[in-house]
Amino acid sequence: MATELQDFLEVIQQVDTFEGFQEATVGLRDLLNITHVVYHWVNSVGERFGAGTYSSDWVDRYLEKDYLRMDPVLFGCFQRFTPVNWKQLDWSSKAAKAFFRDALDHGVGNQGYTIPLRGPNGQFALLNLNHNATDDQWERFISRYERDLMIVAHEFNKKALSFDAPGEVQSGPALSPRETAAITLIARGLSRGQAAAEMGISEHTLRVYIESARHKLGAMNTTHAVARALSLGLIIV
């Protein structure tokens, strides 16, 4: 993997947009021949950003169920400084077991490995890898690649920290037409009920679109998502 890894590190070093992060996660997934790679980052002012290969159905489901409040991986890794095999985390609670079953049903994979990362101003990030494998196969994978993955993770984080530098302006993420419509209607002052009626969908479905857009925009709430979408020129009111 040495030559391929070096080539991949050069790819990460050339990333200059959020979309570039997305392409890099796909590239790492294919290089490692695993099911999923996801990079999740919280910057110095608490804005969240995610790039990865999880299906849009799982991302929407994660937001709809508000799993961020109880995700065993997130909470299990927040206080850690070393990589974690998901088998080492606490999955004993009823909520954690339900979360894991839901993740399996959405194709996340039965194995996971997370590298927690930090920045000098409170930044926090996770590089997640997932696959379908036996415990022995996954342990062999970790043993083979753990040193390389630490290098890759820190290159991801180095680039993310450069995005967080004062005065840096990055191009915004691509919202789907439905996400754009939902955020635009809310920005125009419509209630969720009015916006849902305007789009011909239920309020529940509208919430999914809004939360998906908020996630892509790294926004802390709907108001913040509207502000970011406006400032990035993604919507016009």
Secondary structure, 3 states (H helix, E strand, C coil): CHHHHHHHHHHHHCCCCHHHHHHHHHHHHHHHCCCEEEEEEECCCCCEEEEECCCHHHHHHHHHCCHHHCCHHHHHHHCCCCCEEHHHCCCCCHHHHHHHHHHHHCCCCCEEEEEEEECCCCCEEEEEEEECCCHHHHHHHHHHHHHHHHHHHHHHHHHHHHHCCCCCCCCCCCCCHHHHHHHHHHHCCCCHHHHHHHHCCCHHHHHHHHHHHHHHHCCCCHHHHHHHHHHCCCCCC
